[in-house]
Amino acid sequence: MKCPFCGTEDTAVADTRLNDEGDVVRRRRKCNACDKRFTTYERAEIQLPQVAKKNGLRTEFSRTKLRASLELALRKRPVSIESVDAAVADIEEMLLSAGEREVSTQQLGELVMRELKKLDKVAYIRFASVYRNFEDVDAFSKAIREVSPKPAKK
C-alpha cells in the first residue's frame, strides 16, 4: 500500500479491526519512510450484472434507478422505507445469486413486480401498467384479478 503522504510503498499495518457487521476491515497503517499514519478500508467487491436494454445497449446496474422505480410506484402508499430497502436488497441478492454477467430489463422488471406484489397491490398495478404497457381496460382488469383475493367457496 502506497503512503498517501510521501508515495513510498514501504508501509506497515499497525492495527486491524472489523466493523460491527463484519463486512469491512479497517486497517491503521504507518509509513516507514515519513512516519505518518493513515487508515485504509477493505471490503468485498460485489459485481452486479450489466443491464441489457431493449435497444441493445448495455449499462451498469444502478441501485439508485432501481430504488427510484420502486419509490415512484409506491408514491403516497403506506409502505415503510425499511420495506423498500429490503426489496432493493432482495432484488440485488437475486441478481447476485443468479451469477449471470448480464440481466435484461425484462428480467429486472419482473423482479421489481414480484417485490411490489408483496409490498403493495396498488403499487404493483401502477408499475405493471407502465411496464407491461397496458393498451386497454381488459389488460388492467386482468392485472387486478391477479392480485385480488379469490372469493371463498361456499
N, C-alpha and C positions, 0 to 999 in steps of 0.2 A: 504494500500500500504506500503510495507516494504521500509525502508530507505536504499539506496544503500551504504551508508557510515558506519552506525552502526548496521543495521539489525533490528532495532526496528519497530514495526508496528504502533507506535503512530506518525502519520504524519497528517498534516492539509493542505487543499487546500488554497493557498494564492491568486491565480488568475486563471481564466478560460477564454479562448478565442477560437473562431472558426477560422479556416484558411479561406482564400478568397473564396474557393469553397464551404465551409460549410460542408465538409465531414470528417474533422478531428478536434478533440477537443484537445487543448494544455492546460495542467494544470501545474502551478508552485506550487510546494509543499514545505512545510517546516517541517523538523523533529523536533518534540517537545523534543526529548531527546538530540540530539547533535547540534541542531540549524542550521544545514546545509540545503541548498535549492537544489532542483533538479526538472527536468521537466519530465512529462510523456505525452504520446500521446494516444488518444483513437480514434479508427476508427472501422467502422462496419466490421465484418469478413464475407467475401463472400465465400461461399462454392461452388466451381465449381464441376461438376460431375467427377467421376472416368472415365477413358477411358478403355473400354473393347477391347482388341486386338483380332485379328483373331485366335491367338494361345491359347486364353482362359485366358491369363494373364490380370491383372488389373494394371493400373498405374495412377499416379496423372496427372491431366490435366496440360499441360505445355504451358504457353503463349509464351515462348521462342521458342519451337518447332513449334507452330502454325505460329508465325511470320517468322521463318526460311523457312517454306514451302511456304508461300506466297512470300517471297523475292526471293527464288530460281526460282519460276515460273515467277516472274516479272523481273528477271535479265536482265539488258540492255533494259528495256522497259520504256517509258516515263510516269511513274506513281510516284507521289509525296510521300514522307514519310508520310505526313499527311493523304493521302488516304489509305495507308497501315495501319496506326494506327487506322483509322476509321473502316476499315474492320475487324481488330482484335477485336476492341471494339464491333462491331456489332455481331460477332460470339459469343463472350463471353456473350453478352446480350441475344442472342437467347438461349444459353445453360442455363443461369440463369432463364429466363422466362419460360422455359420448365419445370423447377422444378424437373427434373429427378436426381436420385443419380448416374446414370451411363449412358454413351453415347458410342455407338460403334464407331470404327474407320471409319466404312462405313458412319454413320450419320455425323460424323465430316468432312469427306472428301466431302460429298455432300454440307455441309455448306460452305466449302472453295471454292468449284467450283461455288456455287451461287455468292459469293462475287467476285471471279475472273472474272466471266462472266460480272459483272457490271464494273469492273475496266479496263480490257484489254482482248480483244478476243484472242490474241496470247498467253498470259499467261494462259488463260483458256484452250486452246488446249494443251499447254505444260503439264499442271497439269493433265488434263483428260487422256492424252496418257499414262502417268505413272500410275495414279490412277486406270483407267479402264483397264489397261494392254492390249492396242490395239495389236491385233495379225496380222492384215493385213491392207492394204490400204483402204479397204472398211470401216472399223471402223473409220479411220481417216477422210475419206470423209464425213461420216455421222455426225461426231462431228463438222466438218467445216460447213456443211449445217445448223446445229443447230444455229450457231452464225452469219451466213451470212445474210445480209438483203435480204428480199424477193424482187424479181423484181416487179416493178409496173405493174399493169394490164392495158392493152390498151383498 
